[in-house]
Amino acid sequence: MEGDASKQVETIEGLDAAFLKVLAEHTAGSPMDETVKWTNLTRQEIALLLTVEGISVSVTVVDQLLERYHYRKRKAQKRLATGEHPQRNEQFENIEHISLCLIRPQGIRF
């Protein structure tokens, strides 16, 4: 983890691929906007998992990678339902459609 972190993110061979591999099983996102995504891993956990992949980086480098790949910070929120949202049904229909596409391959009918 020596040197300038801003240079490390550009010069470490295989860093991007390892980062995406680490986050592959730890990424979630909005069912309505595929550009909105987040991870349940902390910056320290990502750095540790990158070490397992053979790449040692600081959390500063992890921050830069999260920004590069448009990950947002996600915080659990507790809210009471405050009424109906105009797209509420559309959200559930979209989730159902995606689930069916993943579970039932195209061309197979039940």
C-alpha positions, 0 to 999 in steps of 0.5 A: 500500500505504498505510494500515492493512492490516486496513482495506485488506482490507475497503475495496479494491474488487474485491480478493476477486474478484482474489484468487480469480482469481489463486489459481484456477490455483494451488489444490490440495486434499485429495481426501477433504475439499473444505474443505482447500485450499492454494496453491503460491504464496508470499505475495509471489507472490500480492501480485505477481499482484494487482498485475498485476490492478491491485491493490497490497497488502502480504503482510499483506493477502494473509495476511488473504485466505488466512485469510478463504478458509481456505487452509492452509500446505502444506509438501512432506513426504517420508515412507516408507510406514508401512503400510496406511491404512483409507481408502487404497482409498477415496481412490483410488476418489474420485480416479478418480471425480472424474477420470472426471467431469471427463474424460467428460461425463455421458450419454456411455458408452464 
